[in-house]
Amino acid sequence: MPVYLYWGEEDFNLQKAVKQLRSKVVNPDFSSLSHKILDEPDIKELIESVQTLPMMLGNLLIEVRTSTLFFRGKRSVAGSDPLMQKLTDAIEKLDSRIHLLFVSPVERESGKKIDSVMKLVKTIRKTGEVTEFPAFKFYQEDKVLGWIVKQASEKSLKINRDAAVSLLQDIGSELRKLDLELDKIATAIHPRNTITINDVKEVSSTNENVFLFAEYWLKNDPASAICELNKLFEKNNPLKIAATLQTLTRRWLKIKIESKTRKAFEIAKIVNLPPFVVEQEMKKLSKIPEHRIFALRENLKNTEYKIKSGELPPETAMEMLIAGFSG
């Protein structure tokens, strides 16, 4: 009785497992007959599908996408309902040629868990498998780095630790974004297959320049900041640059305030960054007065207003921000 429940916060790994199961079960020559997808079906529709026999020889994969069925308080049908009982009975009597897959993603950082005492969950666990795909926690940078190395290997690439650390710092821990960045780097370095830290910085140069520009701005070095800003103008809309600065100044202020009473490990959980990144930010911010970060945020808000209202050309407004004339 091949029954599966895939759930969790890490959508990339979850969807990867779904694709692997599809390739294993579905005959590509008859995919329209051997693969059925149900989006948020009601219980009656689900029962009917489960009880339907395959139309031809071979397997049938029924893929059920649901965000409510397995979570307490969100189900449209109670576990004691006769329909739910009928569904569990149907799963227990499932034809051996039918592979029933429930796909239940969870919002990141929501803390939601499937209802493990629910009879439907127990039935799936007894007759098949229940697999969680959790997102990496804020303190698990070593595991993320290990994932980067493994994912690179699956793409026939090698990546050294320094390069993996740089990629994590630039992109963050969302696996889908990291995977896309690895693809970009692979294309850029072809035919080489070893990724160095210079490769990461070169391919991610836009992000790198934004962070470098922001540091000059933070440290009140307008000449260097404007030089980097002009480089950014070549590939970025000024409002996009301003939006990135909003994110950075918000992060700086949060870390600066929290560092008065908390350690890097605690702050990392609050701002959802690896502890080693927070430690670097704390060191950088130690010599920056809190009132300067407040002023930067206020000036940035005024600059965005001037751009959106048409009061000033975008490039001019950003240059005046760096020069300190936007207050």
N, C-alpha and C positions, 0 to 999 in steps of 0.2 A: 504494500500500500504506500506508494511514493507520495507523501504529503510533506510540504515544507512551509515554514513561516520564517520569512526574512524580515527583520525589523531593526531599527536603530537610527542614530543621528548621522552617521557617516554615509551620506548618500552615494559617494563615489564607490566605496567598497561594496555597498549593497547592490548597486546597479551592475557592478562588475560581476558579482556572484549570479545575478539574474541572467546576464548575457551568457555566462558559462553554462548555466543550466539549460538555457534555450539551445545552445549549440550541441549539447549532449543529448537532448530529448527530441527536438523538433527536426523533422526531415525537411531540408531546405527546398526540395523539389515539390513538396506538398504543404508548404507552410500555411496556406490559407485554410487547409483542412485540419492540420495537426497542431495549430496554435490559436488559442482563443483568449482574448483579453477582456476582463470585466472591470470597469471603473466604478467604484462605490456601488456595487449591486445591492438590491434588497435581498433579504433572506430567501424569499420564494424563487427569485431568479437564480440565486446561487445554488439552491437545492436542485433545481431543474437542470442546470448545467452539469453539476456533479453526477447526476443520475443518467445523463446522456452518454451512450456508448460511442466510441470512435466510429467514424463513418467508413473507415477502411482499415486495412492491416497497418500495424505500427502504433506509435504512441500518440497521445493527445496531451498537450500541455495547456492547462487552464490557469491563467495568470490573473489573480484577483488583487486589484489595487484598492486598498482600504485604509482610511485614516481614523476610523471609528470602531471597527468591529472588536478590537482586542483591548480597548482601553476603558477602564472603569469610569462610569458616569457619562460616557459619550455614545454608548451603543443604542441603536434605535430599537433593538429587541433585547429584552432581558434574558439572562441565562436560563431562567426557569420556564421561558416561553416554549410552548409545544413546537413552534417552528425551529427554534434553536436546538431542541432535542432531536428533531427530525434531521437537522443538518449534521449533527455529530454522528447520528446513526448512519447517515449516508456516507460520511467520511470513513467510518469503520468498515463499510461494505464496498468501498471504492474499487472499481475495476482495476486490475493490475496494469492495464495499458494506459490508464489516466494518471498523469502527474499533476497534482494540485498544488499550486504555489500561491501563498498569500504574501503580498509585498506591503509592508506597513512602515513607511518612513516616519521619523520623529523629528520635530523641530530642534535645531541645535540649542543646547543649553537650557532646554525646557525641563529636563529632569523627568520626563514622562517614561513610564515603564508599562509593559504589557501586563495585564491582569493574570498572573501566573496561576491563580486558584480557579480561574474560569474553566469550566468543563471543556470548552472548545480547545483551549490551549493545552489542557491535559491530554485530550484525545490526539491532537497533532503530535505532541511530544511522545505519546505511546506508540503511535503508528508511523511516525516519520521523524522529522527533525525541526527544532526551533533554533534559529541562529541569530544572535545579536551582532550588529555592526556598529560598535560605539565609536564616537569621535575621540580623538586623542585629547587628553586633559592638558591643561595649561603647563603642568610641570613635567610632561612626558616628552621633552624635546629630543632625548636620546632615541625614543621609539620613532619619532617623526623622522629623525636623521636616518635611522635604520630603514624606514619605509622608503625614503628617497633613494637610498643606495639600491634597495631591492627593485624598486620601480624602474630605475635607470637600467639595471641589469636585464629586466624583461624587455627593454627596448634595445638590447645589445650595446649598452653604454656603460662606461665606468665613470664614477665620480668620486673625487677624494673628499675627505672630511671637511676641509676648509671651504671647498666649493659648496658642499651640502649645507654647511652652517650659513654661508652667505645667502644661499637660496632661501633657506628658512627665514632668515632675518628680513629679506626683501619681500617675500611673497606671503609669509604666514603659514599656518598649519592646515589650511584647507586643502585636502588632497587633490581635488579637481583642478584647482589653480596651479598647484605644484606640478601635476601631470602635464598640463598645457604648457607650462614653462619649460619642462624637460623636452617636450616636442619642439618648441621654438629653438632651444639650444642645440638639439640634435641636427636640425636643419641648418643652423648657422655654422656648425663646425664640420659638417660632412666634407670629406670622407673620414675625418678623425672620429674616434669613438670614446675618447677620454675627456671628460669635462673638468676644466680647471677653474679656479676662483676667478681668473681673468675672463674666462668665457661667460661665467655667470654675470659678472659686472658689465661686460660689453653688451650682452643680449638684454639685460635688465637695466640698460643705461638710463632709460627715462626715469624709472623709480630711483636709481642711484643719484641722478642729478637733482631730483626733487628733494631728496633727503639732504644732499650736500648743500643745496641752495637754502633749505630751511635752517640748517645749522649756522650758516653765515648770517642769516637774518636774525636768528636767536641771539647770536653772539655780538650783534650790532657791528657787523663788518659789511657796510653797504656796497663798497666797491666790488668785493668778491661776490656778494649776493646778486648784484645786478648783472655781473658777467655770466653767472650760472642761469639767471633768469632769462637772459637773451638766448641762451642755448635751448632752454625749455620752450620758448616761443616758437621755435622752428617746428616742433612736433606736437605742441599742446595748446589747447584753448585756455586763455587766462582764467576763465571761471573754473575750469577743471583744476588748474594749479591752486586757485584759491580754496576750492573744496578740500584738496589734500592738506593744505595748511590748516584748515579748520579742524580736521581730524587730528593732526599733529599737535596743535596748540591745546586742544581738549585733553589729549593724552598727557602732554607735558604738565598741564595744570593739575590733573588728577594725581600724577606720580609725585609732583612737588608737594602737594598738600598731604597725601597719604604717607610720604616718607618721614613726616614729623613724628609719627607714632607707630609706623609699621615697617617690617622688614621686606626685602625684595620678594621673598617667596610669597608673602601675604598679598603684596600689591599686584603680583603677577596674576593672581586669581581674579582680582577686581578688574584689571584692565585687559585680561585675556591675552597675555603675552608670555612667552617663555621667561623664566626667572633671569637667565643670563642677559636677555635683552633689557629687562627692567633694570638690572644692575648697571648696564652701560648708560641707560637713560638717567638714572639717579646720579651717576658720576658726572655726566654732562651738565645736569641741571643744578648741581651743588653750588656752582658759582653764579647762578642766574637768580636775581631777586624775584620773589613771587609777584611783586607789583609789575615787573616788566612783562611777564607772561600775560597778566590781565590786560596790560596796555596793548600788547600785540593782538590779542583777540578782539579788543574793541576797535582798533585801527583796521583790522581785517574785515570786521563787520561793516564798517563805514565804506571801505573800498568796494566790497561786493555790492553795496547799495548804489554807489556811483556808477559801477559798470552796468548793473541791471536797469538803472533809471536812465542811462544814456548821458549822464552828466559829464562823464569823461570817457575817452577811448579806452578800451580794456588794457592795452599795453601801457598807456600813460598812467592809468590808475594804479597798476601793479608796481610800476617804477617809483611812483610817489609814495606808495606804501613802504617800500624798502628804504627810501630816502627819509622816511619819517614825517611826511607831510600829509598824512591821510586822516589825522585825528580831527 
